[in-house]
Amino acid sequence: MPRETSPGAPRSDGAHRAELKTSEKPSEHDRSVDNGAVVRARWAITAVFFVNGLLMASYIVRIPSLKETLGLTSSQLGVVLTFFGVSALLSMQFVGRLVARFGSACLIRLTLGLLPIALSGVGLAQDAVQLSIALIVMGGVHGTLDVAMNSHAVTVEQIRRRPIMNGCHAAWSISAVLGSLLGAAVIRSGVSPTAHLLWVGGLLLAVGLTATRWLLPAVQDRETTPSDGPMTSRTGRHGAWRRPVLLLGAMGLVLMICEAAVTSWSGVFLHDSRGATLSARPWGIPPSPSANPLVGWSATD
């Protein structure tokens, strides 16, 4: 899932708005970007969040079907699903430097092209080993895309001097709920996980790559992202690992575990323990943590 990867101390939305509106005179890179291009980039990155949410919801909604089709036990499924999270977490550690060197737009185009292919690989898996490999690849790609798209949203926000991050995450939640409900209809119609994920992957591959045409040029990230050199000289190699950062990281880890437990296992619980049909599994997603803040996110930008 997407999720909130931007570092920093917590600030109220009002303080964030004030900072954006009262910042100093526009920098050189601000003046070099046409206002129309910034507006198009704002909606393009929102579309990226939307597509990412649809892709992830399509995978999550099929977890009970994959468990049943591949004959996995609950313990086997738990191990397999862990590969996705570990792969995503590891990949996130390297994205900052890649964004600083190549720009977030390049990474978004690459990973948004690979993620639907990885999703199709999940659908084509024939056993636990193949599913594990597919989820390792998908987790790494998703983790990279997650950080890159959040980074691009921050860049658009800084140039536009108006908050957009909440709207981007609202788009992710909307698409997660929509993907879940569409998945219920697909499952009810008897479509196999393989056919479902292949069709979703192919369609969203075209939609996602089309949306990336209007992202900001890569130079915007390279200009606004500090290099490792100045940061090291200013704070030291370990200077960023201060107590507030570690505390926020621990809070985020706990929340991620709780959210992953709900989204990944609610359908399995409904099907295996409560006798619900596979088509009823998606109803466990709308009340999940990813959808609850939807109204607040939509209203605060």
N, C-alpha and C positions, 0 to 999 in steps of 0.2 A: 503494500500500500504506500501513497505518497505521503509523501508525508512531510512534517515540519522539520527541515534539516538546517535552517539558517541559524548560525550560532549567535550568541550575544545575550546580554542581560535582559530580563523581561521589562517591557515598557508598556504603558497604557496606550490604547489606540489614539487617544487625544494627544498624548505627547509625541507619538509617531507622526501624526498629521502636522503638528506644529513644527517639528524638525524639518519635514519636507517643505513646508510653505515658507519657513523663515531662514532657509539655508542661504549661504552667501551667494554672491553674483555667479551666474552660470559659468561653468568651466568651459574650456575650449572644446571638449568633446560634446558638451550639451549644445553649443552653437552650431556644430557641424551636422546635427541630425535634424532633418526636416520634421516639422510637427506632425504632418500626415503620416510619415513613416513610424513615428513613435506611437501614434494611435493604432496603426495597423499592427505594430508589434505587440501592443497591449492585448488585442483580441487574438493574435496568433498564439501567444504564450498561454492565454486562457484556453484556447482550443487544444493545446498540447496537454494541459492538465486534464481536460475533458476526455481526450483519447486515452490517456494513461489510466484514468479511472475505469473506463469501459473495458480495457484490456485486462486489468487486474480483477474486476468484478466477474468477467467471463471465466477466468481461471478459478477464482474462489468458489463460484456457484457450482462448479463441476467437481469439486473435491470429493463429495460423497459418491458421485458416479464413478470417478476414477478408482476410489477405494473398492467399490463393488465389482467393477469390471476387471480390475487387475487382481482381485482376490487378496487384498492386503489386510492384515490384522491392524488393530488400533496402534499397537506398538510399532509396527513397520511403517505405518502412515506417519506417526510422530517423528520417526527418524528421517524419513524422506522430506517432510515439510521443513525440518530443521535446516536442511541443506540450503533451501531458498533463503532463509533469514540470515544465515551465516555468510553466504555468498554476497548478499546485498550489503551487509554491514562491512565486510572487508573491502568491497569495491568502493564504498563511499570514502574510504580513507585516502584515496588517490585522486579524487575528482577535482579537488581544489587546485592542485598544481596543473592539472590538464586544462582547466578553465582558464587559469592565468596565462597559459602558454598558447592555447589554440582558440579560446573563446567558447562560451557556452553554446552558441548557436551551432557550431560544428559538432559538438558532442550530442546535442539534442537530435540533429538530423541523423547521425550515425545510430544512436541507441533507439530512436523512435522507428527506424527502419529495421533494426534487429529484434526489438521486443515482440512484434507480431510473429516473426519467424520462430522465435523461441517458444511463443505460446502454441504455435502449430506443432512444434516438437513435443510439447507436453501432451497434446492430443494424440500424437502418433505413437507414444510410448506403449510398449507391449508387456513390460514387466517392471518390477521395482527398480532395477538397476538403470534401465533406460529412463524411467521417470526421474530418478535422482539426478542423472546427468542433465536432463532437460531443465530441471529446476535449478541446478547450479548455474547453468548458463543464463536462465531467465532472471535469477536473483541478482547476478552480477550486472546484467544489462539494466535491470530495473533500478538498482541502487545508483548506478551512474546517471541514469536519466533523472532520477528523483532529485539529486543534488544539482545537476545542470539546469533543470527547468526552474528550480527555486532561485538559483543564481541569476538566471536571465530575468526572472520576474523582479528581483531586487534591482537589477540594472535599469530596467524600464521604469520602475518606480522612482529611482533617483533622478533620471533624466526628466521624467514627466512631472516630478515634484508633487505627485498625488499618490495615495496608497492604492495598490491593486492586489496585494498579496491575498487579502481575505476573499476577494472575488475569485481569484484563481483556485483557492482551496474549496470554495463553494462549488465551483464548476466540477472539481474532482468528486465531491460528495454527490452532486446531482447525477453525474455519470455512473457512479458506483451503484446508486439506487436503481437507476434506469437499466444498467447492465444486469443487475440482479433480477429485476422483474421480467426483462426480456428473456433471461436465462430460464426462468420458470416456465414461460410459454414454450420455449424451445424444448425443454425437457418433457413437458406435458405432451407435446406433439410426437415424441418418440425419436427425436434426432439423437444420434450417438455423440458422445463427447468428441470423438475424432472429427466428425463432420462439422460440429458446432464450432470448435476452436479453429479449424482450418478456414471456415467461412469468415468468422470474426477477424482472424489474423489477416486474411487477404484484403478485406474491406477496410479495416482500420490502417493497414499499411499505406493504402492509397490516400486516405483522408489525412492521416498524420503528416506524411511527407508533403502534401499540398499545403497544409497549414504552416509548415516551417519556412515556406518561401518568404513570408513577411516578418520573420524575426529580425532583430537588429543585426547589423554587421558584426562579425567577430571582433573587430577592432575595439568596439565599445567595452567589452569585457577585459580585453588586454590592457586597455588604458585605465580602467577603474579598479582592477584587481591588483593589490599590492604584491610585489614579488617576494620570494622567500628571503632575499638579501636584506632589504630594509627592515622587514619584520623581525628577522633574527637579530639585527644590530640594535633594534629598539627595545625588544622585550626579552631577548635571549631565546635559545632553542626551546627551552621548557617554560618560557614565561607565560605562554597562553594557558597552561594547565593550572589555573588558579582555583581556589576553593569554590567560588560561585559557578565556574564553568563545570567543575566536576559534579557539583550538586545538581545543576541543570541536566547534565548528561545522565546521572543516575535516575533522575525523575523521568527523563525521556525513555530510558531503557525499560523502566517498570511499566510505563504507559504503553510502550510498544508490545511488551509481552502480553499485557491484558487485552489489548486490541486484537493482536494476532490470535489469541486463544478464542475470542468471540467469533471473529470472522472466519477462521479456518475450521473450527470445531463445532460451531453451532449447528450447521447442517448435518454433520455426522451424528451429533447428539439427538437431533429431532428424528432422524431416520432410524438410527440403531436402537436408541433407548426409548423413544416415544412412538415408534411405529408410523411416523409420517412418511408420505411418499416422497420420492426424490424431487418432484416438482414443488413440494412445499418447503424445501430447503432454503430457497432464496428469501423467504419471509424472515429469516433470521438476520438479514443484512440491514434493512431500513432502520431498525432501532439501534444498530451498532454504533460504537463511538465515532465512526467516520461520518455518520449522517446526522448525529445529534446537533452539532454546532451549525447546521446548514443555514438556519434563519439568521443567526448572528453574523456569520461570515458574509452573507449576501447583503446585509444592511449596513456594514461598517465601512465600505469603500465609498 
